[in-house]
Amino acid sequence: MSGSVKINIIGIISLCTVICNFSYGQITIEKNFNLELAEKDSIKSLKLEKSLNAFLTEAQNGRFSDEYVDSIHQKKYEFFFNKLLGFGKNSPDRIFNNPIVIKSYSAKDEGEIYFMTFSLSGSQNGKPFIYRIVEIKAVPYKDHYRFYSPFEERTANFKSEKYNSVTYYYSNTLNHQKAVEFSELKNELSALTKTEIIPLDYYKFESIDELLKSYGLIYSANNCNFLCYDLGFTDSEGEIYITGTDNENYIFGYVGDYLYYNLPNQDEIYSPFVNGISTYYGGYGLSYDTLEELKEQFRDEIERNPTIDFLEEFKKGRNSSVNRHFSYYVMSAFLCEEVIKKNGFDGVLKLVYSGKDGEFFFENLKTTIGVDENNFHQTILKLINR
């Protein structure tokens, strides 16, 4: 359909209704205390309501159209839009309510642009729950509205400073030494992987709460209650780095995403070993435990459990932990250190490409440092006792 053809909003809604009824049904928002979405303008209120219904219906069905989301904006703030995709799918023990609009307003200097806050809630096993509380920006498009994350508005007053190829954005203070250390590590990664140094925007949020609210997630259950993107991640296909750890040098969250977006054949990358590389360079997760501290923890574990088999623990994946750290990430960090000593970073990259499920991991480990399943346990013992 050409861009010169004007699409009637009623036609869009009707078409969406047909499609969505085939899957999960048309979303119909509720309005808290029957609030007006656009004050003293019933026509605009109706357009906002219909547009939001269509947007949320697309979200529930797992795909946004260009009618309701600017694809360039969606790619830039993928984290936000992914938090809405697929919501509200009922199960025998979980029932979702209709979304409820809590607030809608137009800022004085924004004109036709509206900011709307809505909640996604329901009940599980008869008990009520809140899944998300979301703020979203509505911008006129054709004869309806498109929806955006309010990230740019919510971070507009952030300060900024540049270190090498990294531009920091922050609301309070910045540790200059840590900022320099991170920018130097970024350049080192580029040299080690023989990839181009590209600019990076680093948003250093004071807390997870500040991070989420900047995106428009006033509340997000699986971010506030579980470690799920809470620590550090890239957005805009690796051009933006976000962390809610109040840390200018949160390396652990960056290394894996850097490799994913800058190396070819992402489908062949073995993520547990990549997390080991992240641990080697940046310490473990939010605890920041160094390699030496992790080795000490493993030695303590042997004292508690002398019959432990580290090969068996490695193969358990996320079902094995030492001091609340996933064992196979930590052992991968130990192995990363050994590979760098013997083969440099080229050996590390060989292990990175061990297949998505690690199907070539032990084969690659054998060719790089002579370790396979037969001597894996003994090797870990040797590495933690150096």
C-alpha positions in Angstrom: 0.0 0.0 0.0 1.5 3.3 -1.0 2.3 6.1 1.4 -0.2 8.4 -0.4 -3.1 6.2 0.6 -4.8 7.5 3.7 -5.9 4.7 6.0 -9.0 5.2 8.0 -8.5 4.6 11.7 -11.8 2.7 11.9 -10.6 0.4 9.2 -7.4 -0.2 11.1 -9.2 -1.0 14.3 -11.6 -3.3 12.5 -8.8 -5.2 10.7 -6.9 -5.5 13.9 -10.0 -6.8 15.6 -10.4 -9.6 13.0 -6.8 -10.6 13.3 -6.6 -10.4 17.0 -9.8 -12.2 17.6 -8.2 -15.1 15.7 -5.5 -15.2 18.4 -6.0 -13.4 21.7 -8.9 -10.9 21.0 -9.1 -7.2 20.8 -7.8 -5.3 23.9 -10.2 -2.8 25.4 -8.8 -0.5 28.0 -10.5 0.6 31.1 -10.3 4.2 32.4 -9.7 4.8 36.1 -12.8 6.7 37.5 -13.8 7.1 33.8 -11.0 9.8 33.3 -10.8 11.7 30.0 -7.7 10.8 28.0 -7.7 14.3 26.4 -9.3 17.0 28.7 -12.3 18.8 27.1 -11.8 17.1 23.8 -14.0 14.0 23.3 -12.9 13.4 19.6 -9.2 13.4 20.6 -10.0 11.2 23.6 -11.6 8.7 21.3 -8.6 8.7 19.0 -6.3 8.1 21.9 -8.4 5.3 23.2 -8.8 3.5 19.9 -5.1 3.9 19.2 -4.1 2.6 22.6 -6.5 -0.4 22.2 -4.9 -1.3 18.9 -1.3 -0.8 20.2 -1.9 -3.0 23.2 -3.6 -5.6 21.0 -0.5 -5.7 18.8 1.7 -6.0 22.0 -0.3 -8.9 23.3 0.0 -10.7 19.9 3.7 -10.3 19.9 4.4 -7.9 17.1 4.0 -4.1 16.5 3.1 -2.6 13.2 4.5 0.6 11.7 1.1 2.2 12.2 1.5 2.3 16.0 5.2 2.1 16.6 8.0 3.8 14.7 10.3 0.9 13.8 13.4 3.0 14.2 12.4 4.1 17.7 11.5 0.5 18.6 14.9 -0.7 17.6 16.6 2.0 19.6 14.6 1.3 22.8 14.0 -2.4 22.3 14.2 -3.1 26.0 11.1 -1.1 26.6 9.0 -2.5 23.8 10.1 -6.1 24.6 8.6 -5.6 28.1 5.2 -5.2 26.5 5.3 -7.9 23.8 3.2 -11.0 24.7 1.7 -9.6 27.9 -1.7 -10.7 29.1 -1.8 -14.3 27.9 -4.1 -16.1 30.3 -3.4 -19.6 31.7 -5.5 -21.8 33.9 -4.1 -20.2 37.1 -3.3 -16.7 35.8 -6.0 -14.3 34.4 -5.2 -10.8 33.2 -7.6 -7.8 33.6 -8.2 -5.2 30.9 -5.4 -2.6 31.0 -6.4 0.4 33.1 -5.4 3.9 32.2 -4.5 5.8 35.4 -3.3 9.1 34.0 -3.3 11.0 30.7 -2.0 14.5 30.1 -0.4 16.8 27.5 2.5 18.9 28.7 2.1 22.6 28.0 5.1 22.7 25.6 4.2 19.4 23.9 1.0 20.5 22.1 -0.6 17.5 20.6 1.7 15.0 22.3 0.3 13.0 25.3 1.8 11.0 28.1 -0.4 8.2 29.4 0.1 5.8 32.3 -1.6 2.5 32.4 -1.5 -0.7 34.5 -1.4 -4.3 33.5 -2.8 -6.5 36.3 -4.7 -9.6 37.0 -5.1 -12.5 39.5 -3.1 -15.7 40.0 -4.7 -18.6 41.9 -7.3 -16.1 43.0 -4.8 -13.5 44.3 -4.4 -10.1 42.7 -1.1 -9.1 41.1 0.4 -6.1 39.3 2.5 -7.0 36.3 3.5 -3.6 34.8 2.7 0.0 35.4 3.8 1.8 32.2 4.1 5.4 31.1 4.0 5.9 27.3 4.2 8.8 24.9 1.5 9.2 22.3 2.3 11.2 19.2 -0.1 12.1 16.3 0.4 10.0 13.2 -1.9 10.1 10.2 -5.3 10.1 11.7 -4.4 8.3 14.9 -1.5 8.0 17.4 1.9 6.2 17.5 3.5 5.2 20.8 7.0 5.9 22.1 9.1 5.3 25.2 9.5 8.6 27.2 13.2 7.8 27.6 14.5 10.9 25.9 12.2 13.2 27.9 13.1 11.5 31.2 16.8 11.8 30.6 16.8 15.2 28.9 18.3 17.0 32.0 21.1 14.4 32.5 24.7 15.7 32.5 27.2 14.3 30.0 30.9 13.8 29.7 33.0 12.0 27.1 35.9 9.6 27.7 37.6 8.3 24.5 34.7 6.8 22.5 32.3 6.7 25.4 29.8 9.4 26.3 28.5 9.2 29.8 25.0 10.4 30.8 24.1 10.6 34.5 21.8 12.4 36.9 24.0 13.0 39.9 27.8 12.5 40.0 30.4 10.7 37.9 33.6 8.8 39.1 36.1 9.9 36.5 38.7 7.2 37.2 36.1 4.5 36.7 34.9 6.2 33.5 38.4 6.2 32.1 38.9 2.5 33.1 35.7 1.5 31.2 36.6 3.5 28.1 40.0 1.9 28.0 38.6 -1.6 28.4 36.2 -0.9 25.5 39.1 0.1 23.3 41.0 -3.0 24.5 38.0 -5.2 23.5 38.1 -3.6 20.0 41.8 -4.4 19.6 41.4 -8.0 20.9 38.5 -8.7 18.6 40.0 -6.7 15.7 36.7 -4.7 15.4 36.2 -1.0 14.8 36.0 1.4 17.7 32.5 2.8 17.6 30.9 5.5 19.8 28.9 4.3 22.8 26.4 6.2 25.0 26.7 5.0 28.6 23.7 5.8 30.8 24.7 5.4 34.5 21.6 5.2 36.5 21.7 5.6 40.3 19.3 2.6 40.8 17.2 0.1 38.9 14.2 2.2 39.8 15.7 5.2 38.0 16.6 3.1 35.0 13.1 1.6 34.7 11.2 4.9 35.2 13.4 6.6 32.5 12.2 4.0 30.0 8.6 4.4 31.1 8.4 1.3 33.3 7.0 2.7 36.6 6.8 -0.8 37.9 8.0 -4.1 36.3 7.5 -7.2 38.4 10.1 -9.4 36.8 12.7 -6.6 37.0 12.0 -5.4 40.5 11.8 -8.9 42.0 14.3 -11.0 39.9 17.7 -10.4 38.3 16.5 -10.0 34.7 18.3 -7.2 32.8 18.6 -5.4 36.2 22.3 -5.1 36.1 23.6 -3.9 32.8 22.6 -4.4 29.1 23.0 -2.7 25.7 20.1 -1.2 23.7 19.9 0.2 20.2 21.8 -2.9 18.9 24.8 -2.2 21.1 25.0 1.6 20.6 23.7 2.4 24.1 24.8 0.8 27.4 22.5 1.0 30.3 23.2 0.1 33.9 21.2 0.6 37.1 24.2 -0.3 39.4 25.4 3.3 39.9 28.7 2.2 38.4 30.7 3.8 35.7 32.7 0.7 35.1 30.2 -2.1 35.1 32.2 -4.4 32.8 30.4 -7.7 33.5 27.2 -6.5 31.8 29.0 -5.1 28.8 31.5 -7.7 27.5 29.0 -10.3 26.4 26.8 -7.8 24.5 29.9 -6.3 22.9 30.9 -9.7 21.5 27.4 -10.4 20.4 26.9 -7.2 18.5 30.5 -6.9 17.1 31.3 -10.5 16.1 29.8 -12.5 13.2 27.7 -15.7 13.5 26.0 -14.8 16.8 24.0 -18.1 16.6 27.3 -20.0 17.2 28.3 -18.2 20.4 28.3 -20.2 23.6 26.9 -17.7 26.2 28.1 -19.5 29.4 31.7 -19.1 28.3 31.0 -15.5 27.3 29.8 -14.9 30.9 33.1 -16.4 32.0 35.0 -13.8 29.9 32.8 -11.1 31.5 33.7 -12.4 35.0 37.4 -12.6 34.1 37.5 -8.9 33.1 34.9 -7.4 35.4 34.3 -9.7 38.4 31.1 -11.6 39.0 27.7 -10.0 38.4 26.7 -7.5 41.1 28.9 -8.9 43.8 32.0 -7.8 41.8 33.9 -10.8 43.3 37.4 -10.9 41.7 38.9 -14.0 40.1 41.0 -14.6 43.3 38.0 -14.3 45.5 36.1 -16.7 43.4 39.0 -19.2 43.5 38.9 -18.9 47.3 35.2 -19.6 47.3 35.8 -22.8 45.3 38.5 -23.9 47.6 36.1 -23.4 50.5 33.5 -25.5 48.6 35.9 -28.4 48.3 36.4 -28.3 52.1 32.7 -28.5 52.6 32.2 -31.1 49.9 35.4 -33.1 49.2 33.7 -35.5 46.7 32.5 -32.7 44.4 33.0 -33.3 40.7 33.5 -30.1 38.8 32.7 -31.6 35.5 29.4 -32.8 36.8 28.7 -29.3 38.3 29.7 -27.6 35.0 27.2 -29.8 33.1 24.4 -28.9 35.5 24.4 -25.3 34.1 22.2 -23.0 36.2 21.4 -25.8 38.6 24.8 -25.6 40.3 26.1 -22.7 42.3 29.0 -21.9 44.6 28.4 -19.0 47.0 25.3 -18.2 45.0 27.3 -17.8 41.8 26.5 -20.0 38.8 29.3 -22.6 38.8 29.7 -22.9 35.1 30.2 -19.1 34.6 32.9 -19.1 37.3 34.7 -22.1 36.0 34.6 -20.6 32.5 36.4 -17.5 34.0 39.1 -19.8 35.4 39.5 -21.4 32.0 39.5 -18.0 30.3 42.5 -17.0 32.3 44.3 -20.1 31.4 43.5 -19.9 27.7 44.8 -16.3 27.6 48.0 -17.3 29.3 48.6 -20.1 26.8 46.9 -19.0 23.6 46.0 -15.3 23.9 42.6 -13.9 23.0 42.5 -15.9 19.8 42.1 -19.0 21.9 39.3 -17.3 23.9 37.5 -16.5 20.6 37.7 -20.2 19.6 35.9 -21.2 22.7 33.4 -18.4 22.2 32.3 -20.2 19.0 31.5 -23.5 20.7 27.9 -23.6 19.5 24.8 -22.1 21.0 24.4 -25.2 23.3 28.1 -25.7 23.8 28.2 -28.8 21.6 31.8 -28.0 20.5 33.0 -26.7 23.9 35.1 -29.6 25.1 36.4 -30.2 21.6 37.6 -26.6 21.4 38.9 -26.8 25.0 41.0 -29.8 24.0 42.6 -28.1 21.0 43.4 -24.8 22.9 44.7 -26.0 26.3 44.6 -29.8 26.1 41.6 -30.2 28.5 38.6 -32.4 27.8 36.0 -34.2 30.0 38.6 -36.7 31.2 40.8 -34.1 32.9 38.3 -31.2 33.4 37.9 -31.7 37.2 41.6 -32.0 37.8 42.2 -28.9 35.7 39.8 -26.8 37.8 41.5 -28.1 40.9 44.8 -26.9 39.6 43.5 -23.5 38.5 41.9 -22.6 41.8 45.0 -23.6 43.8 47.5 -21.5 41.9 
